[in-house]
Amino acid sequence: MGHGDLMSKAEDVADQFLRVTKHYLPHVARLCLVSTFLEDGVRMWFQWGEQSDYIDSSWGCGRFLANIFVLLNLLIQLGGCVLILSRNFVQYACFALFGVITMQTVAYSILWDPKFLMRNLSLGGGLLLLLAECRGEARSVFAGVPSLGHQSSPRHLLQLGGRVLLILMFMTLLHFDLSLFSILQNLVGTALIILVAVGFKTKLAALTLVAWLLCINFTFNAFWTVPSYRPMHDFLKYDFFQSLSVIGGLLLVVALGPGGVSMDEKKKEW
């Protein structure tokens, strides 16, 4: 079997997967995407004192403001997730969650940690894809209304931005050592994230990244195997749900397609 036949067969499998799952894939994608916000909102409740003490000691802002910070994180994250999952006021919920990402990036000094910063930007990419989906639904209501050139429409630009930010998660998974497995993993992973970024063979590449990230997540971030009193439990749990959110974003890429600003879309004109 030649390379072209193998690629065609893989694309057929991806298309078949999309046909079978098209009715519930967007719901699964949204649930995965907001999972890290749900987990963090619940953690704010159960670790209220610890979080408040950390903010107070880091910024010297006093207990009152530290408690307000924790309360805002709890309410905005849980409220935003409920709105997104119920598909009510999704745009406002996304903007609120963007605010939480920005607030936490500053409050927890994530801005100076490249790995955590890229992961937070990946979450932002997932929210951009949610906004794109929301715009697509609104557009279907006004299907007969003339619009601007589709390649420069806000929805397609949101999809482009979402794809590019989403792949930053995978850049944090690259291992810079000379073992054969690491070199192979880096080469394959880099090829796949480039394909998603430029929008070429997008659905197949995104599905492959979903499978890869699922394997990594359940293998290396198995927080349930670590006793809850150990600090590593919280670190692994944080990584697990952040990775799950990126998986949700990739599933949205599969469900929505790459958008107008992509090589897949350009191929239709060639």
PLY file of the C-alpha trace (Angstrom):
ply
format ascii 1.0
element vertex 270
property float x
property float y
property float z
element edge 269
property int vertex1
property int vertex2
end_header
0.00 0.00 0.00
1.45 3.36 -1.09
1.74 6.49 1.02
-1.18 8.11 -0.82
-3.44 5.08 -0.28
-2.55 4.96 3.40
-3.32 8.65 3.83
-6.63 8.30 1.98
-7.60 5.35 4.15
-6.74 7.31 7.31
-8.82 10.26 6.11
-11.73 7.91 5.39
-11.51 6.61 8.97
-11.51 10.20 10.29
-14.54 11.09 8.13
-16.35 7.97 9.29
-15.62 8.87 12.92
-17.06 12.35 12.35
-20.21 10.98 10.68
-20.85 8.58 13.55
-20.18 11.13 16.31
-21.40 14.38 14.73
-24.49 14.67 16.95
-22.69 14.41 20.28
-19.05 15.30 19.47
-19.57 19.07 20.03
-21.14 18.35 23.46
-18.21 16.12 24.47
-15.79 18.76 23.16
-17.39 21.52 25.24
-17.43 19.37 28.38
-13.75 18.50 27.97
-12.86 22.11 27.19
-14.43 23.56 30.34
-13.27 20.69 32.59
-10.20 22.57 33.85
-12.36 25.57 34.80
-14.83 23.28 36.59
-12.03 21.56 38.49
-10.38 24.86 39.40
-13.67 26.39 40.56
-14.36 23.39 42.81
-10.77 23.51 44.10
-11.24 27.16 45.05
-14.07 26.06 47.35
-12.23 23.17 48.99
-8.89 25.01 49.24
-10.29 28.46 50.00
-7.98 29.12 52.95
-4.84 27.94 51.15
-5.58 29.97 48.01
-6.44 33.07 50.02
-3.25 32.74 52.10
-1.15 32.38 48.95
-2.58 35.51 47.31
-2.25 37.51 50.53
1.36 36.43 51.12
2.37 36.91 47.46
0.82 40.32 46.92
0.37 41.66 50.47
-3.16 42.72 49.55
-4.83 41.75 52.82
-7.28 38.96 53.64
-10.34 40.81 52.35
-9.02 41.31 48.80
-7.51 37.81 48.77
-10.92 36.35 49.66
-12.57 38.46 46.94
-10.06 37.05 44.43
-10.91 33.45 45.41
-14.65 34.19 45.35
-14.46 35.75 41.87
-12.51 32.77 40.56
-15.03 30.35 42.02
-18.18 32.14 40.80
-16.92 33.12 37.33
-15.48 29.70 36.51
-18.44 27.63 37.73
-20.98 30.11 36.34
-19.19 30.33 32.98
-19.05 26.54 32.67
-22.77 26.22 33.41
-23.59 28.82 30.74
-21.36 27.17 28.14
-22.68 23.65 28.78
-26.29 24.89 28.71
-25.48 26.99 25.60
-26.77 30.22 27.10
-24.87 33.52 26.75
-21.84 31.57 25.51
-20.01 34.66 24.26
-20.27 36.41 27.63
-19.18 33.22 29.42
-16.11 32.92 27.17
-15.12 36.54 27.80
-15.53 35.97 31.55
-13.29 32.87 31.40
-10.74 34.87 29.37
-10.77 37.29 32.30
-10.09 34.45 34.75
-7.14 33.23 32.63
-5.69 36.75 32.57
-6.29 37.27 36.29
-4.63 33.98 37.24
-1.73 34.56 34.86
-0.88 37.74 36.77
-1.83 36.59 40.29
0.12 33.33 40.15
3.10 34.84 38.25
2.47 32.49 35.31
3.62 35.26 32.99
7.25 34.43 33.83
6.93 30.65 33.43
7.00 29.79 29.68
5.54 26.31 30.14
2.52 27.39 32.18
2.06 30.52 30.04
1.84 28.44 26.87
-0.67 26.13 28.53
-2.83 29.09 29.56
-2.64 30.44 26.01
-3.78 27.00 24.80
-6.85 27.33 27.00
-7.47 30.71 25.40
-7.28 29.03 21.99
-10.00 26.61 23.05
-12.22 29.51 24.11
-11.66 31.19 20.72
-12.93 28.01 19.06
-16.00 28.10 21.31
-16.63 31.69 20.19
-16.25 30.55 16.56
-18.81 27.80 17.12
-21.16 30.31 18.72
-20.82 32.66 15.74
-21.49 29.75 13.38
-24.74 28.97 15.17
-25.80 32.63 15.06
-24.95 32.77 11.36
-27.15 29.76 10.61
-30.13 31.69 12.06
-29.54 34.48 9.52
-28.54 32.23 6.64
-30.06 34.52 3.99
-28.34 37.70 5.14
-25.40 38.80 2.94
-21.99 38.80 4.64
-18.42 39.87 3.99
-15.90 37.68 2.18
-15.93 34.43 4.13
-12.18 33.98 4.44
-11.81 37.19 6.43
-14.98 36.72 8.49
-14.57 36.94 12.27
-15.54 33.29 12.68
-12.73 32.05 10.42
-10.21 34.36 12.06
-11.28 33.02 15.46
-10.78 29.47 14.18
-7.30 30.36 12.92
-6.34 31.99 16.22
-7.80 29.07 18.16
-5.84 26.50 16.15
-2.55 28.36 16.51
-2.91 28.91 20.27
-4.16 25.39 20.88
-0.97 23.75 19.62
1.15 25.60 22.19
0.21 22.84 24.64
2.11 20.33 22.51
5.22 22.49 22.45
5.43 21.96 26.24
5.43 18.18 25.68
8.51 18.10 23.45
11.53 16.43 25.05
14.99 17.71 24.16
17.13 14.61 24.60
18.83 12.30 22.12
16.96 9.04 22.76
15.44 7.46 19.66
11.92 7.49 21.14
12.10 11.19 22.05
13.44 12.16 18.62
10.68 10.18 16.88
8.02 11.61 19.19
9.26 15.16 18.60
9.34 14.74 14.81
5.84 13.25 14.60
4.43 15.70 17.14
5.96 18.72 15.40
4.61 17.58 12.02
1.10 17.17 13.45
0.99 20.54 15.19
2.20 22.27 12.02
-0.57 20.54 10.05
-3.18 21.76 12.54
-1.74 25.29 12.59
-1.77 25.72 8.80
-5.03 23.79 8.41
-3.81 20.96 6.18
-5.38 17.50 6.64
-6.75 19.22 9.73
-9.33 16.75 10.99
-7.00 13.77 10.66
-4.10 15.62 12.32
-6.34 16.88 15.15
-7.75 13.40 15.80
-4.23 11.96 15.90
-3.20 14.63 18.41
-6.29 13.80 20.50
-5.25 10.13 20.64
-1.64 11.09 21.45
-2.61 13.53 24.20
-5.09 11.06 25.72
-2.34 8.44 25.99
0.08 10.93 27.54
-2.56 12.29 29.90
-3.71 8.96 31.35
-0.14 7.63 31.51
1.81 10.54 33.00
-0.91 12.61 34.74
-2.66 9.81 36.65
-3.24 11.91 39.78
-5.59 9.28 41.24
-2.59 7.00 41.83
-0.96 9.56 44.15
-2.27 10.11 47.72
-4.21 13.38 47.98
-2.00 14.70 50.82
1.08 14.76 48.58
1.80 17.97 46.60
2.35 15.92 43.42
-1.35 14.98 43.49
-2.42 18.58 42.85
0.27 19.15 40.20
-0.79 16.05 38.25
-4.47 16.91 38.64
-3.83 20.41 37.28
-1.95 19.01 34.27
-4.59 16.33 33.67
-7.53 18.73 33.43
-5.59 21.31 31.41
-4.70 18.58 28.91
-8.34 17.47 28.87
-9.37 21.02 27.98
-6.94 21.08 25.05
-8.39 17.73 23.91
-11.79 19.44 23.96
-10.42 22.23 21.78
-9.01 19.72 19.29
-12.36 17.92 19.18
-13.96 21.27 18.33
-11.46 21.61 15.47
-12.61 18.18 14.25
-16.29 19.11 14.61
-16.06 22.61 13.09
-13.33 22.04 10.52
-10.33 24.33 10.05
-12.27 27.36 8.79
-11.72 29.58 5.78
-8.14 30.58 6.62
-6.60 27.16 6.01
-4.91 25.09 3.34
-7.83 22.63 3.37
-10.17 25.45 2.35
-7.71 26.74 -0.26
-7.49 23.25 -1.82
-11.17 23.51 -2.76
-10.31 26.50 -4.97
-7.35 24.84 -6.71
0 1
1 2
2 3
3 4
4 5
5 6
6 7
7 8
8 9
9 10
10 11
11 12
12 13
13 14
14 15
15 16
16 17
17 18
18 19
19 20
20 21
21 22
22 23
23 24
24 25
25 26
26 27
27 28
28 29
29 30
30 31
31 32
32 33
33 34
34 35
35 36
36 37
37 38
38 39
39 40
40 41
41 42
42 43
43 44
44 45
45 46
46 47
47 48
48 49
49 50
50 51
51 52
52 53
53 54
54 55
55 56
56 57
57 58
58 59
59 60
60 61
61 62
62 63
63 64
64 65
65 66
66 67
67 68
68 69
69 70
70 71
71 72
72 73
73 74
74 75
75 76
76 77
77 78
78 79
79 80
80 81
81 82
82 83
83 84
84 85
85 86
86 87
87 88
88 89
89 90
90 91
91 92
92 93
93 94
94 95
95 96
96 97
97 98
98 99
99 100
100 101
101 102
102 103
103 104
104 105
105 106
106 107
107 108
108 109
109 110
110 111
111 112
112 113
113 114
114 115
115 116
116 117
117 118
118 119
119 120
120 121
121 122
122 123
123 124
124 125
125 126
126 127
127 128
128 129
129 130
130 131
131 132
132 133
133 134
134 135
135 136
136 137
137 138
138 139
139 140
140 141
141 142
142 143
143 144
144 145
145 146
146 147
147 148
148 149
149 150
150 151
151 152
152 153
153 154
154 155
155 156
156 157
157 158
158 159
159 160
160 161
161 162
162 163
163 164
164 165
165 166
166 167
167 168
168 169
169 170
170 171
171 172
172 173
173 174
174 175
175 176
176 177
177 178
178 179
179 180
180 181
181 182
182 183
183 184
184 185
185 186
186 187
187 188
188 189
189 190
190 191
191 192
192 193
193 194
194 195
195 196
196 197
197 198
198 199
199 200
200 201
201 202
202 203
203 204
204 205
205 206
206 207
207 208
208 209
209 210
210 211
211 212
212 213
213 214
214 215
215 216
216 217
217 218
218 219
219 220
220 221
221 222
222 223
223 224
224 225
225 226
226 227
227 228
228 229
229 230
230 231
231 232
232 233
233 234
234 235
235 236
236 237
237 238
238 239
239 240
240 241
241 242
242 243
243 244
244 245
245 246
246 247
247 248
248 249
249 250
250 251
251 252
252 253
253 254
254 255
255 256
256 257
257 258
258 259
259 260
260 261
261 262
262 263
263 264
264 265
265 266
266 267
267 268
268 269
